[in-house]
């Protein structure tokens, strides 16, 4: 669950786009502890439109090749992780996670990992008896 609803994000970005209030003014008006989330929402909306602010409800898995291409794009163009995320239309925290795993574990760290807990007990093998 996200901290701020999609409707709230769109409302604040629209207020900013109307030109009547600054980002700092919006953060004070709505009692937000920092102006950086609003800055990010405005930047995302400028790059990809207001629909980009609507939270995605589905879980999407990315291939190892896609993750590697995101990291290579980030390094090649020497842009921020946030701008890389906007370019690929993915979460900035996802880019951070992939870069961290790549730096610590290499390409192997970008493989898909099995989800869920491992079983506590091994499954019993059935004895096959010939009659």
Secondary structure in CASP SS format (residue, H / E / C, confidence):
PFRMAT SS
TARGET T0000
AUTHOR 0000-0000-0000
METHOD secondary structure of the structure
MODEL  1
X C 1.00
X C 1.00
X C 1.00
X C 1.00
X C 1.00
X H 1.00
X H 1.00
X H 1.00
X H 1.00
X H 1.00
X H 1.00
X H 1.00
X H 1.00
X H 1.00
X H 1.00
X H 1.00
X H 1.00
X H 1.00
X C 1.00
X C 1.00
X C 1.00
X C 1.00
X H 1.00
X H 1.00
X H 1.00
X H 1.00
X H 1.00
X H 1.00
X H 1.00
X C 1.00
X C 1.00
X C 1.00
X C 1.00
X C 1.00
X C 1.00
X H 1.00
X H 1.00
X H 1.00
X H 1.00
X H 1.00
X H 1.00
X H 1.00
X H 1.00
X H 1.00
X H 1.00
X H 1.00
X H 1.00
X H 1.00
X C 1.00
X H 1.00
X H 1.00
X H 1.00
X H 1.00
X C 1.00
X C 1.00
X C 1.00
X C 1.00
X C 1.00
X C 1.00
X C 1.00
X C 1.00
X C 1.00
X C 1.00
X H 1.00
X H 1.00
X H 1.00
X H 1.00
X H 1.00
X H 1.00
X H 1.00
X H 1.00
X H 1.00
X H 1.00
X H 1.00
X H 1.00
X H 1.00
X H 1.00
X C 1.00
X C 1.00
X C 1.00
X H 1.00
X H 1.00
X H 1.00
X H 1.00
X H 1.00
X H 1.00
X H 1.00
X H 1.00
X C 1.00
X C 1.00
X C 1.00
X H 1.00
X H 1.00
X H 1.00
X H 1.00
X H 1.00
X H 1.00
X H 1.00
X H 1.00
X H 1.00
X H 1.00
X H 1.00
X H 1.00
X H 1.00
X H 1.00
X H 1.00
X H 1.00
X H 1.00
X H 1.00
X H 1.00
X C 1.00
X C 1.00
X C 1.00
X C 1.00
X C 1.00
X C 1.00
X C 1.00
X C 1.00
X C 1.00
X C 1.00
X C 1.00
X C 1.00
X C 1.00
X C 1.00
X C 1.00
X C 1.00
X C 1.00
X C 1.00
X C 1.00
X C 1.00
X C 1.00
END
